[in-house]
Amino acid sequence: MPEADTKVTKDFRANQPQSNAGFHIKGSGSYDWGMKYRLGRIFREDGNTVMLAIDHGYFQGPTSGLERIDLDIVPLLPHADALMCTRGILRSVIPPAAGNPVVLRASGGPSILKELSNEQVAVAMDDALRLDVAAVAVQVFVGGEYETQSVANMTKLVDEGMRVGMPVMAVTAVGRELVRDSKYLGLATRMLAELGAQVVKTYYCEEDFGHVTAACPVPIVMAGGKKLPELDALTMAYNAIQGGASGVDMGRNVFQSLHPDAMLTAINAVVHDSATPQEANELLRSLI
C-alpha cells in the first residue's frame, strides 16, 4: 500500500488559471466534437453555468418545493442555463419546447430509508441519448460504505459516455460522518477527475476552496446544499465563483425561496455578471 500524502506545504498556484487550449471550458480542449458540443450547451461562453437541481425526489420523494414541478419549476426554466433532473420528471412534466440542456440523474437505488451509498447505475446510455441530454450525473460516495461500487458506477458511465460523446458529471456525496473541508473535497474531486469525469459537482468550503478548484483539472460546479437565507446563499455562490468554481447547481436555495424566480435571476447576476452578493441581493429585492 502506498503511504498517504502527509506533506503539509503544497503549491496549488490558485491565482494562476489553467490554460484551456482553444476551448472555453476548463480541461476540455482535447475532447471530441460531440463532447464539446454537449458541454457547450451547459456552460456559457464565459465558462460558467447556473444549473437548477430538481432531482431530489429520486431518493427522498416529494421534497418541499418540488411537490408540483409542473406548476412551480417549469416557469423558472427560462432563468436556468441547465436543468438537473431524472428521466421520469423529464418525460412527464418538462416541456421539450423549453429547450434547456439537461443533466440527467443516472444513478440511484436506495431511498432515505436505506444506506444511500449503495447506488447502482439507473439509466442506460442509449436512453440518455434518446432524451438528447447534455450530460449524465452519477453520485460518488468517497469515504462511504459503498465507495468502490459508486466509483465503478461512474467509470462505467465514463466508458459508455466516451463511446458516444456524452459527458459525465460526478457528484461528490458527503455523508454526516465526513467533514466538508478542503482536504476531503480536494481528495474527492481530484479522484473523480482522474478517473474520467468531465465535470465534478461538490460543496463549497470557506477555507482553501481555491485549492480544491485549482487541483481539479475539470470544471467544478458548486452544490447549493440546504436552504440558506438569500444573502447567505448569494454570498456562498459569489465566493465559490471567485474561488474558481465554474458555476453553481442550486436547488433548495431556489425552489424553497419565497421568490424563486427573483432568486434565480440574482444567482445569474453573481455567476455571469460578477455581481457582488450585496448587488445581487438588491436586484432580488427589486424584483419582488
BAFI-3210 file (N, C-alpha, C; in Angstrom, 3 decimals, decimal comma, padded with zeros to 6 digits):
// residues 288
n [1|2|3|4|5|6|7|8|9|10|11|12|13|14|15|16|17|18|19|20|21|22|23|24|25|26|27|28|29|30|31|32|33|34|35|36|37|38|39|40|41|42|43|44|45|46|47|48|49|50|51|52|53|54|55|56|57|58|59|60|61|62|63|64|65|66|67|68|69|70|71|72|73|74|75|76|77|78|79|80|81|82|83|84|85|86|87|88|89|90|91|92|93|94|95|96|97|98|99|100|101|102|103|104|105|106|107|108|109|110|111|112|113|114|115|116|117|118|119|120|121|122|123|124|125|126|127|128|129|130|131|132|133|134|135|136|137|138|139|140|141|142|143|144|145|146|147|148|149|150|151|152|153|154|155|156|157|158|159|160|161|162|163|164|165|166|167|168|169|170|171|172|173|174|175|176|177|178|179|180|181|182|183|184|185|186|187|188|189|190|191|192|193|194|195|196|197|198|199|200|201|202|203|204|205|206|207|208|209|210|211|212|213|214|215|216|217|218|219|220|221|222|223|224|225|226|227|228|229|230|231|232|233|234|235|236|237|238|239|240|241|242|243|244|245|246|247|248|249|250|251|252|253|254|255|256|257|258|259|260|261|262|263|264|265|266|267|268|269|270|271|272|273|274|275|276|277|278|279|280|281|282|283|284|285|286|287|288]
n.u [000,841|000,644|001,896|-000,108|-000,479|001,177|002,310|002,528|002,893|001,867|001,851|-000,465|-000,921|-003,194|-003,889|-003,269|-004,803|-005,842|-004,755|-006,849|-006,573|-007,692|-010,470|-013,379|-014,083|-012,977|-010,320|-011,201|-010,154|-009,117|-011,153|-013,536|-015,707|-018,484|-018,559|-017,588|-019,587|-021,866|-021,041|-020,738|-023,353|-024,153|-022,377|-021,907|-020,422|-018,676|-017,629|-018,998|-021,851|-025,323|-027,048|-030,180|-031,183|-033,322|-033,629|-034,057|-036,121|-035,546|-034,521|-035,703|-038,376|-041,373|-040,060|-040,037|-041,219|-040,931|-043,251|-045,129|-043,905|-044,625|-046,091|-044,509|-041,805|-041,405|-042,062|-039,706|-037,705|-036,768|-034,822|-032,649|-029,504|-029,110|-030,748|-031,029|-032,211|-034,385|-035,099|-037,750|-039,178|-038,416|-039,627|-042,311|-043,184|-041,595|-041,547|-040,622|-040,197|-039,096|-036,338|-034,066|-030,757|-030,127|-028,981|-028,800|-029,922|-028,380|-027,865|-028,912|-031,169|-031,204|-033,465|-034,057|-034,498|-032,679|-029,187|-027,560|-025,308|-025,296|-025,727|-026,645|-025,971|-028,573|-029,706|-029,698|-027,230|-028,130|-030,716|-030,298|-029,185|-031,400|-033,046|-031,666|-029,905|-027,579|-025,601|-024,780|-025,409|-023,841|-023,813|-021,149|-019,651|-017,242|-015,347|-017,551|-019,640|-020,091|-018,123|-016,288|-018,031|-019,653|-017,790|-017,163|-019,616|-019,506|-017,198|-018,041|-020,085|-018,533|-016,911|-018,921|-019,915|-017,740|-017,724|-019,891|-019,843|-020,830|-020,852|-019,921|-021,070|-019,749|-020,916|-020,051|-020,746|-021,416|-021,464|-022,964|-020,896|-018,597|-016,295|-016,787|-014,371|-011,438|-009,501|-010,855|-012,690|-010,899|-009,569|-011,744|-012,748|-010,512|-009,931|-012,217|-012,032|-009,578|-010,298|-011,894|-014,249|-015,973|-017,013|-017,268|-019,301|-019,513|-019,387|-019,125|-016,411|-015,284|-012,601|-009,725|-010,955|-010,190|-007,924|-009,040|-010,416|-008,292|-006,697|-008,227|-008,643|-010,816|-014,033|-015,461|-018,568|-020,496|-022,372|-025,522|-026,730|-028,311|-031,205|-030,570|-030,564|-031,317|-029,275|-027,059|-026,854|-026,328|-023,901|-022,323|-022,371|-021,080|-018,526|-017,681|-017,492|-015,570|-013,559|-012,846|-014,739|-016,794|-019,398|-022,722|-024,929|-027,900|-030,608|-032,554|-032,078|-033,218|-035,864|-037,081|-037,133|-038,981|-039,360|-038,628|-038,075|-036,959|-034,773|-033,292|-032,640|-030,987|-028,880|-027,849|-026,810|-024,653|-023,066|-022,671|-022,395|-020,657|-021,643|-021,660|-022,457|-024,099|-025,012|-026,408|-028,341|-029,751|-030,783|-032,450|-034,328|-035,463|-036,957|-039,001]
n.v [-001,195|002,201|005,014|007,457|010,818|013,063|015,513|018,843|021,446|022,656|023,526|025,109|027,196|028,877|031,341|031,361|030,691|027,650|026,814|026,585|025,563|026,339|025,990|027,016|025,837|024,516|022,220|020,752|020,823|018,770|017,036|015,212|016,335|015,941|015,695|018,213|019,791|019,101|019,841|022,542|023,333|023,360|025,054|028,504|031,011|032,317|030,323|029,484|028,247|028,212|025,971|024,376|022,390|019,719|017,122|015,804|014,122|011,534|009,978|010,847|011,371|013,465|016,363|019,347|022,123|020,920|019,611|020,037|020,064|020,800|023,131|024,791|024,688|024,570|027,235|028,529|027,789|029,418|030,974|029,436|028,002|025,303|022,203|019,959|016,809|013,903|011,121|010,375|012,653|014,381|013,302|013,368|015,931|018,112|020,451|019,756|021,918|023,819|023,856|023,767|022,627|019,396|017,853|014,669|012,694|009,727|007,687|005,634|003,979|003,130|004,437|007,225|005,714|003,721|002,621|005,123|005,133|002,827|002,722|002,143|002,101|003,670|004,380|003,632|004,237|004,520|005,410|007,905|009,148|009,004|010,817|013,077|014,412|016,674|015,848|013,183|012,409|011,182|009,891|009,852|008,259|009,008|007,696|006,568|003,736|002,122|002,933|002,005|000,698|002,833|004,423|002,694|002,705|005,283|005,136|003,244|004,630|006,704|005,299|004,379|006,845|008,014|006,561|007,546|010,283|011,573|013,614|013,103|014,011|013,930|013,601|014,611|012,969|013,790|012,392|012,314|011,744|012,708|015,386|018,529|019,811|021,385|019,451|016,944|017,492|018,164|015,721|014,068|015,390|015,477|012,746|011,898|013,370|012,406|009,816|010,127|011,747|014,398|016,702|017,945|017,986|019,612|020,512|023,780|025,072|027,128|027,609|027,571|026,867|027,569|026,014|023,525|023,818|024,583|022,312|020,516|019,312|019,631|021,282|022,526|022,478|024,184|022,769|023,623|022,853|022,806|024,874|028,309|031,627|034,186|036,151|034,916|032,601|033,738|034,921|032,667|031,520|033,541|033,571|031,016|031,159|033,187|031,750|029,950|028,136|026,802|027,505|027,114|024,756|024,933|024,095|023,725|026,273|027,811|026,783|026,611|029,151|032,150|033,667|032,368|032,835|035,409|034,933|033,133|034,762|036,580|034,901|034,299|036,822|036,943|034,770|035,116|037,850|038,924|040,149|041,476|039,916|041,716|043,449|041,616|040,810|043,187|043,379|041,146|041,962|044,093|042,858|041,601]
n.w [000,000|-000,901|000,938|002,672|001,493|003,286|003,276|004,252|003,189|000,155|-003,315|-004,894|-006,635|-006,983|-007,959|-010,598|-013,437|-015,094|-018,344|-021,219|-023,773|-026,417|-026,159|-024,409|-022,014|-019,023|-019,092|-021,299|-023,844|-025,460|-026,025|-028,102|-030,831|-030,264|-027,462|-026,677|-027,799|-026,280|-023,671|-024,154|-024,342|-021,735|-020,326|-020,516|-022,751|-021,102|-019,638|-017,418|-015,513|-014,583|-012,980|-012,378|-009,882|-009,540|-008,790|-006,426|-005,572|-006,352|-004,370|-002,026|-002,331|-002,617|-002,294|-000,287|-001,979|-004,392|-004,872|-006,891|-009,738|-012,290|-011,915|-010,285|-011,001|-013,816|-014,767|-014,061|-015,768|-017,982|-016,746|-016,126|-016,953|-017,306|-016,559|-013,904|-013,551|-013,190|-015,423|-015,323|-014,412|-016,460|-018,758|-018,014|-017,129|-018,042|-020,541|-023,874|-025,548|-023,933|-024,042|-022,428|-021,750|-020,429|-017,491|-016,683|-014,060|-013,334|-011,589|-008,829|-006,510|-003,514|-001,014|001,255|003,433|003,555|003,238|001,691|000,040|-001,402|-004,249|-007,716|-011,275|-012,948|-015,334|-018,720|-021,224|-023,854|-023,496|-022,385|-024,611|-026,287|-025,068|-025,618|-023,845|-022,197|-020,484|-018,198|-014,767|-011,845|-008,587|-006,283|-003,638|-001,937|000,575|001,681|002,656|000,423|-001,360|-003,449|-005,192|-006,009|-007,297|-009,363|-010,682|-011,745|-013,446|-015,269|-016,584|-017,618|-019,460|-021,244|-021,987|-023,313|-025,638|-027,019|-026,904|-024,596|-021,809|-018,354|-015,232|-012,125|-008,889|-005,755|-002,826|000,411|003,413|006,751|008,469|007,360|006,847|005,434|004,275|002,789|002,477|002,344|000,219|-001,772|-002,131|-003,019|-005,350|-007,029|-007,337|-008,808|-011,151|-012,096|-012,677|-014,841|-015,017|-016,613|-015,551|-012,236|-009,422|-006,376|-002,858|-001,311|000,572|003,212|003,817|001,908|-000,551|-003,087|-003,457|-003,852|-006,322|-007,976|-008,025|-009,355|-012,542|-014,233|-014,811|-011,793|-010,320|-008,042|-005,424|-004,098|-001,662|001,598|002,391|002,685|004,148|001,755|001,164|002,294|000,720|-001,783|-001,210|-000,716|-003,288|-004,726|-003,484|-004,169|-006,986|-007,225|-006,104|-008,041|-009,020|-011,653|-011,907|-010,490|-008,975|-007,978|-005,874|-003,521|-002,469|-004,355|-005,178|-002,701|-001,856|-001,105|-003,293|-005,930|-008,694|-008,747|-007,119|-008,665|-010,810|-009,487|-008,752|-011,271|-011,875|-010,135|-010,998|-013,768|-014,282|-012,492|-010,211|-006,917|-003,741|-002,319|-004,341|-005,922|-004,108|-003,770|-006,354|-006,341|-004,361|-005,696|-007,599|-006,358]
ca.u [000,000|001,386|001,577|-000,917|000,265|001,122|003,025|001,672|003,036|001,625|001,818|-001,613|-000,914|-004,614|-004,056|-002,851|-005,809|-005,401|-004,965|-007,904|-006,167|-008,556|-011,897|-013,665|-014,445|-011,766|-009,894|-011,909|-009,598|-008,781|-012,325|-014,038|-016,705|-019,749|-018,386|-017,513|-020,903|-022,763|-020,569|-021,010|-024,757|-024,297|-021,571|-021,932|-019,130|-017,776|-017,161|-019,774|-023,233|-026,283|-027,929|-031,276|-031,258|-034,650|-033,608|-034,077|-037,141|-035,121|-034,264|-036,441|-039,780|-041,813|-039,349|-040,710|-040,922|-040,980|-044,481|-045,737|-042,874|-045,270|-046,568|-043,540|-040,464|-041,422|-041,946|-038,350|-036,740|-036,078|-033,758|-031,609|-028,681|-029,272|-031,662|-030,612|-033,437|-034,472|-035,802|-039,184|-039,664|-038,186|-040,637|-043,690|-043,632|-040,754|-041,886|-039,460|-040,002|-038,365|-035,021|-032,927|-029,925|-030,457|-028,022|-029,725|-029,555|-028,222|-027,607|-029,992|-031,426|-031,736|-034,184|-033,539|-034,713|-031,612|-027,827|-027,613|-024,154|-025,484|-026,377|-026,277|-026,325|-030,026|-030,139|-028,858|-026,718|-028,934|-031,883|-029,810|-029,087|-032,764|-033,567|-030,807|-029,423|-026,250|-024,663|-025,397|-024,844|-023,749|-023,372|-019,975|-019,560|-015,852|-015,339|-018,780|-019,600|-020,025|-017,280|-015,768|-019,165|-020,109|-016,755|-017,348|-020,764|-019,050|-016,293|-018,843|-020,742|-017,489|-016,570|-020,027|-020,007|-016,670|-018,073|-020,969|-019,701|-021,699|-020,112|-020,374|-020,853|-019,653|-021,402|-019,468|-021,736|-020,776|-022,329|-022,921|-019,654|-017,469|-016,154|-016,720|-013,234|-010,692|-008,749|-011,744|-013,219|-009,790|-009,405|-012,863|-012,855|-009,360|-010,160|-013,248|-011,476|-008,535|-010,949|-012,523|-015,413|-015,742|-017,445|-017,443|-020,150|-019,139|-019,802|-018,198|-015,831|-014,814|-011,144|-008,931|-011,727|-009,378|-007,023|-009,860|-010,662|-007,014|-006,159|-009,146|-008,398|-012,075|-014,867|-016,185|-019,834|-020,797|-023,686|-026,123|-026,967|-029,542|-031,725|-029,949|-031,092|-030,941|-027,970|-026,030|-026,715|-025,669|-022,512|-021,653|-022,184|-020,052|-017,227|-017,312|-017,057|-014,291|-012,587|-012,508|-015,819|-017,279|-020,838|-023,426|-026,099|-028,701|-031,964|-033,358|-031,927|-034,083|-037,283|-037,624|-037,186|-040,317|-039,390|-037,619|-037,669|-036,052|-033,537|-032,535|-032,100|-029,883|-027,767|-027,272|-026,018|-023,401|-022,281|-022,339|-022,152|-019,712|-022,297|-021,343|-023,650|-024,966|-025,658|-027,366|-029,441|-030,545|-031,523|-033,513|-035,368|-036,150|-037,826|-040,082]
ca.v [000,000|003,452|005,800|008,647|012,054|013,812|016,777|019,950|022,581|022,295|024,712|024,992|028,336|029,120|032,626|031,180|029,808|026,598|027,099|025,726|025,004|026,547|025,805|027,887|025,070|024,026|020,830|020,012|021,144|017,595|016,183|015,221|017,360|015,702|016,005|019,670|020,341|018,929|020,698|023,918|023,628|023,557|026,189|029,640|031,391|032,727|029,115|029,241|027,786|028,208|024,807|024,260|020,986|019,323|015,657|015,327|013,098|010,178|009,183|011,306|011,603|014,833|017,343|020,644|022,985|020,112|018,812|020,207|020,589|021,424|024,459|025,608|024,659|024,867|028,675|029,012|027,268|030,438|031,621|028,453|027,565|023,863|021,597|018,642|016,117|012,486|010,892|010,323|014,036|014,963|012,830|013,564|017,310|019,164|020,624|019,739|023,240|024,691|023,995|023,739|021,431|018,600|016,954|013,611|011,819|008,390|006,698|005,571|002,674|003,211|005,621|007,754|004,704|002,730|003,149|005,862|004,897|001,565|003,058|001,466|002,855|003,550|004,819|003,146|005,333|004,753|006,213|009,276|009,655|009,151|012,048|014,164|015,200|017,257|015,114|012,319|012,662|009,992|010,177|009,080|008,345|008,836|007,512|005,909|002,277|001,511|003,822|001,382|000,456|004,093|004,815|001,826|003,246|006,437|004,766|002,573|005,673|007,406|004,466|004,433|008,209|008,271|005,926|008,263|011,723|012,032|013,957|012,598|014,869|013,157|014,396|014,130|012,819|013,951|011,886|013,011|011,475|013,277|016,823|019,245|020,722|021,347|018,200|015,912|017,868|018,058|014,296|013,530|015,979|015,066|011,338|011,726|013,888|011,482|008,603|010,382|012,632|015,647|017,781|017,489|018,823|019,423|021,567|024,870|025,168|028,501|027,676|026,947|026,332|027,777|024,873|022,433|024,056|024,619|020,956|019,707|019,738|019,794|022,267|022,229|023,186|024,168|022,319|024,616|022,313|023,127|026,232|029,363|032,955|034,530|036,808|033,918|031,739|034,530|035,088|031,387|031,392|034,514|033,097|029,833|031,610|033,873|030,728|029,102|027,273|027,118|027,649|026,592|023,911|025,207|023,562|024,192|027,716|028,446|026,429|026,820|030,591|032,731|034,289|031,582|033,436|036,509|034,351|032,567|035,911|037,111|033,951|034,550|038,048|036,603|033,800|035,557|039,296|039,294|040,965|041,137|039,436|042,837|043,896|040,589|040,849|044,363|043,013|040,247|042,751|044,945|042,012|041,036]
ca.w [000,000|-000,837|002,113|002,432|001,287|004,543|003,111|004,673|002,279|-001,242|-004,166|-005,799|-007,561|-007,227|-008,657|-011,988|-014,036|-016,008|-019,761|-021,745|-025,074|-027,566|-025,878|-023,274|-020,825|-018,377|-019,233|-022,353|-025,149|-026,259|-026,239|-029,470|-031,132|-029,577|-026,049|-026,566|-028,122|-025,144|-022,586|-024,552|-024,079|-020,296|-019,885|-021,435|-023,319|-020,027|-018,979|-016,201|-015,677|-013,475|-013,083|-011,428|-009,476|-009,051|-008,821|-005,043|-005,373|-006,732|-003,163|-000,856|-002,623|-002,926|-001,475|-000,147|-003,113|-005,616|-004,888|-008,212|-010,621|-013,440|-011,558|-009,565|-011,589|-015,257|-015,023|-013,767|-016,737|-018,789|-015,979|-015,825|-018,085|-017,448|-015,597|-013,432|-013,165|-013,519|-016,690|-015,082|-014,405|-017,779|-019,705|-017,584|-016,898|-018,617|-021,963|-024,766|-026,136|-023,008|-024,655|-021,502|-021,709|-019,253|-016,859|-016,296|-012,949|-013,902|-010,544|-007,849|-005,902|-002,154|-000,559|002,513|004,467|003,464|003,100|000,431|-000,828|-002,130|-005,513|-008,954|-012,482|-013,047|-016,655|-019,815|-022,032|-025,051|-023,128|-022,265|-025,980|-026,799|-024,483|-026,090|-022,705|-022,377|-019,629|-017,191|-013,431|-011,002|-007,225|-005,883|-002,182|-001,492|002,016|002,098|002,791|-000,909|-002,155|-004,669|-006,089|-006,605|-008,257|-010,532|-011,407|-012,517|-014,522|-016,293|-017,378|-018,359|-020,618|-022,193|-022,484|-024,275|-026,913|-027,715|-026,744|-023,501|-020,590|-017,060|-014,069|-010,892|-007,766|-004,516|-001,763|001,710|004,467|008,041|009,187|006,626|007,020|004,161|004,262|001,532|002,384|001,828|-001,096|-002,717|-002,409|-003,783|-006,690|-007,844|-007,669|-009,835|-012,395|-012,551|-013,180|-016,128|-015,046|-017,346|-014,657|-010,864|-008,568|-004,982|-001,939|-001,029|001,912|003,390|003,866|000,833|-001,675|-004,286|-003,614|-004,398|-007,748|-008,700|-008,150|-010,166|-013,922|-014,964|-014,118|-010,566|-010,143|-006,615|-004,976|-003,218|-000,332|002,317|002,239|003,478|003,839|000,384|001,096|002,599|-000,451|-002,823|-000,782|-000,956|-004,728|-005,115|-003,009|-004,953|-008,314|-007,034|-005,751|-009,178|-009,498|-012,996|-011,855|-009,324|-009,227|-006,795|-005,858|-002,389|-002,302|-005,344|-005,142|-001,367|-001,620|-001,274|-004,623|-006,644|-009,964|-008,440|-006,586|-009,777|-011,544|-008,692|-008,874|-012,590|-011,814|-009,463|-011,764|-015,126|-014,378|-011,431|-009,192|-005,538|-003,034|-001,977|-005,578|-006,317|-003,162|-004,129|-007,556|-005,900|-003,684|-006,672|-008,438|-005,534]
c.u [000,880|000,966|000,731|-000,024|000,113|001,851|002,091|001,712|002,888|001,460|000,716|-001,632|-002,349|-004,860|-003,634|-003,802|-005,197|-005,707|-005,942|-007,717|-007,232|-010,032|-012,194|-014,013|-013,208|-011,526|-010,453|-011,338|-009,338|-009,966|-012,750|-015,224|-017,985|-019,681|-018,347|-018,878|-021,842|-022,335|-020,854|-022,471|-024,979|-023,614|-021,621|-020,520|-018,159|-017,237|-017,935|-021,193|-024,033|-027,236|-029,022|-031,458|-032,636|-034,761|-033,740|-035,049|-036,699|-034,769|-035,078|-037,878|-040,111|-041,226|-040,127|-040,254|-040,959|-042,245|-045,139|-044,730|-043,491|-045,693|-045,481|-042,169|-040,457|-041,362|-040,551|-037,351|-036,075|-034,902|-032,593|-030,833|-028,866|-030,167|-031,118|-031,846|-033,343|-035,239|-037,307|-039,807|-039,515|-039,296|-042,061|-044,121|-042,771|-041,065|-040,630|-039,159|-039,249|-036,936|-033,835|-032,083|-030,135|-029,239|-028,869|-029,175|-029,542|-027,847|-028,749|-030,120|-032,021|-032,502|-033,527|-033,747|-033,584|-030,242|-027,694|-026,452|-024,283|-026,238|-025,854|-026,504|-027,797|-030,578|-029,173|-028,433|-027,561|-030,212|-031,486|-029,670|-030,467|-033,395|-032,750|-030,320|-027,999|-025,188|-025,466|-024,671|-024,900|-023,197|-022,176|-019,706|-018,135|-015,839|-016,572|-018,635|-019,430|-019,221|-016,875|-016,876|-019,607|-019,070|-016,887|-018,566|-020,328|-018,178|-017,003|-019,517|-019,727|-017,105|-017,669|-020,149|-018,938|-016,989|-019,080|-020,887|-020,590|-020,869|-020,744|-020,057|-020,879|-020,002|-020,827|-020,526|-021,017|-021,754|-022,147|-021,571|-018,435|-017,473|-016,013|-015,602|-012,434|-009,901|-009,625|-012,233|-012,127|-009,511|-010,491|-012,894|-011,700|-009,486|-011,093|-012,773|-010,422|-009,141|-011,872|-013,733|-015,064|-016,136|-017,583|-018,312|-019,790|-019,578|-018,710|-017,661|-015,180|-013,296|-010,521|-009,767|-010,961|-008,376|-007,773|-010,044|-009,364|-006,473|-007,050|-009,063|-009,642|-012,961|-015,484|-017,423|-020,221|-022,218|-024,247|-026,350|-028,263|-029,940|-031,051|-030,722|-030,526|-029,563|-026,843|-025,790|-026,002|-024,197|-021,722|-021,380|-021,074|-018,661|-016,752|-016,798|-015,712|-013,185|-012,299|-013,565|-016,298|-018,797|-021,400|-024,580|-026,968|-030,111|-032,774|-033,247|-032,685|-035,531|-037,899|-037,595|-038,621|-040,483|-038,362|-037,170|-036,695|-034,721|-032,670|-031,917|-030,900|-028,659|-027,079|-026,383|-024,666|-022,498|-021,804|-021,964|-021,236|-020,324|-021,837|-022,602|-024,624|-025,711|-026,715|-028,581|-030,347|-031,375|-032,704|-034,664|-036,138|-037,142|-038,998|-041,334]
c.v [001,251|004,234|007,010|009,866|012,926|015,146|017,942|021,084|022,109|023,576|024,565|026,092|028,693|030,426|032,547|030,199|028,788|026,995|026,097|025,301|025,109|026,304|026,463|027,154|024,367|022,536|020,079|020,236|019,949|016,652|016,215|016,171|017,171|016,044|017,512|020,309|020,250|019,800|022,167|024,305|023,939|024,834|027,292|029,988|031,891|031,535|028,739|028,781|027,995|027,045|024,904|022,780|020,675|017,801|015,029|014,160|011,690|009,321|009,637|011,713|013,070|015,855|018,651|021,595|022,264|019,257|018,861|020,879|021,295|022,863|025,367|025,691|025,054|026,370|029,250|028,684|028,335|031,095|030,677|028,099|026,082|023,362|020,234|017,923|014,641|012,305|010,807|011,699|014,656|014,568|013,234|015,024|018,415|019,303|020,567|021,105|024,190|024,900|023,957|022,488|020,723|017,808|015,890|012,766|010,376|007,336|006,725|004,178|002,817|004,509|006,151|006,777|003,677|003,416|003,796|005,537|003,626|001,807|002,187|002,432|002,610|003,985|004,258|004,312|005,581|005,524|007,673|009,917|009,896|010,451|013,280|015,046|015,672|016,564|014,168|012,555|011,403|010,399|009,284|009,341|008,051|008,800|006,826|004,398|001,587|002,396|003,196|001,124|001,745|004,642|003,980|002,249|004,397|006,025|003,993|003,598|006,473|006,613|004,520|005,819|008,537|007,665|006,754|009,780|012,316|012,357|013,334|013,636|013,987|014,057|013,824|014,122|012,861|013,513|012,650|012,862|012,097|014,801|017,489|020,280|020,523|020,056|017,092|016,253|017,813|016,621|013,797|014,079|015,547|013,598|011,192|012,266|012,935|010,228|008,879|011,282|013,923|016,884|017,176|018,496|018,549|020,613|022,625|024,729|026,538|028,610|026,891|026,309|026,508|026,671|023,690|022,612|024,047|023,225|020,043|020,165|019,896|020,767|021,708|023,104|023,056|023,701|023,318|024,123|022,788|024,585|027,175|030,654|033,430|035,180|035,830|033,004|032,470|034,747|033,803|031,201|032,321|034,018|031,877|030,231|032,312|032,880|029,725|028,133|027,743|027,208|027,067|025,720|024,008|024,657|024,185|025,695|028,506|028,085|026,485|028,293|031,076|033,335|033,593|032,191|034,584|035,985|033,797|033,670|036,502|036,199|034,117|035,783|037,791|035,774|034,366|037,034|039,820|040,234|040,520|040,589|040,554|043,345|042,895|040,585|042,052|044,086|042,120|041,046|043,620|044,169|041,423|041,911]
c.w [000,000|000,399|001,736|002,295|002,529|004,453|003,403|003,671|000,836|-002,058|-005,196|-006,863|-007,988|-007,964|-010,115|-012,665|-014,985|-017,450|-020,355|-023,195|-026,159|-027,358|-024,545|-021,984|-020,286|-018,642|-020,415|-023,750|-026,042|-026,479|-027,703|-029,591|-030,335|-028,102|-025,837|-026,830|-026,923|-023,960|-022,884|-024,416|-022,599|-019,840|-020,942|-021,900|-022,264|-019,247|-017,736|-016,524|-014,406|-013,724|-012,027|-011,124|-008,911|-008,980|-007,436|-004,822|-005,694|-005,521|-001,954|-001,156|-002,859|-001,952|-001,416|-001,249|-004,440|-005,676|-006,264|-009,138|-011,825|-013,146|-010,998|-010,228|-013,059|-015,537|-014,778|-014,870|-017,599|-018,073|-015,674|-017,084|-018,358|-016,327|-015,210|-012,902|-013,531|-014,830|-016,507|-015,095|-015,787|-018,744|-019,308|-017,501|-017,510|-020,103|-022,843|-025,366|-025,216|-023,471|-023,719|-021,704|-020,380|-018,804|-016,174|-015,157|-013,444|-012,876|-009,547|-007,281|-004,526|-001,916|000,705|003,672|004,533|003,420|001,718|-000,503|-001,657|-003,439|-006,657|-010,111|-012,758|-014,401|-017,696|-020,699|-023,278|-024,734|-022,934|-023,640|-026,578|-026,298|-024,887|-024,942|-022,960|-021,531|-018,751|-015,868|-012,596|-009,640|-006,891|-004,397|-001,721|000,035|002,550|002,134|001,447|-001,868|-003,489|-005,671|-006,769|-007,583|-009,527|-011,348|-012,313|-013,692|-015,630|-017,199|-018,185|-019,601|-021,676|-022,804|-023,502|-025,634|-027,708|-027,563|-025,669|-022,260|-019,350|-015,993|-012,829|-009,719|-006,476|-003,420|-000,425|002,792|005,772|008,740|008,524|006,739|005,656|004,195|002,986|001,378|001,806|000,420|-002,161|-003,110|-003,351|-005,210|-007,582|-008,253|-008,863|-011,180|-012,959|-013,170|-014,358|-016,160|-015,768|-016,530|-013,267|-010,117|-007,126|-004,151|-001,795|000,388|002,042|003,334|002,713|-000,268|-002,987|-004,529|-004,235|-005,895|-008,548|-008,958|-008,969|-011,614|-014,779|-014,191|-012,835|-010,518|-008,674|-006,351|-003,971|-001,799|000,275|002,111|003,228|003,270|002,504|000,291|001,378|001,396|-001,582|-002,484|-001,024|-002,446|-005,214|-004,721|-003,793|-006,330|-008,215|-006,697|-006,854|-009,634|-010,862|-013,040|-010,586|-009,797|-007,979|-006,955|-004,752|-002,170|-003,358|-005,087|-003,745|-000,957|-001,803|-002,659|-005,507|-007,963|-009,757|-007,918|-007,704|-010,637|-010,812|-008,764|-010,217|-012,581|-011,152|-010,369|-013,097|-015,232|-013,286|-010,397|-007,810|-004,871|-002,706|-003,213|-006,018|-005,399|-003,416|-005,378|-007,197|-005,278|-004,662|-007,537|-007,654|-005,622]
res [m|p|e|a|d|t|k|v|t|k|d|f|r|a|n|q|p|q|s|n|a|g|f|h|i|k|g|s|g|s|y|d|w|g|m|k|y|r|l|g|r|i|f|r|e|d|g|n|t|v|m|l|a|i|d|h|g|y|f|q|g|p|t|s|g|l|e|r|i|d|l|d|i|v|p|l|l|p|h|a|d|a|l|m|c|t|r|g|i|l|r|s|v|i|p|p|a|a|g|n|p|v|v|l|r|a|s|g|g|p|s|i|l|k|e|l|s|n|e|q|v|a|v|a|m|d|d|a|l|r|l|d|v|a|a|v|a|v|q|v|f|v|g|g|e|y|e|t|q|s|v|a|n|m|t|k|l|v|d|e|g|m|r|v|g|m|p|v|m|a|v|t|a|v|g|r|e|l|v|r|d|s|k|y|l|g|l|a|t|r|m|l|a|e|l|g|a|q|v|v|k|t|y|y|c|e|e|d|f|g|h|v|t|a|a|c|p|v|p|i|v|m|a|g|g|k|k|l|p|e|l|d|a|l|t|m|a|y|n|a|i|q|g|g|a|s|g|v|d|m|g|r|n|v|f|q|s|l|h|p|d|a|m|l|t|a|i|n|a|v|v|h|d|s|a|t|p|q|e|a|n|e|l|l|r|s|l|i]
***
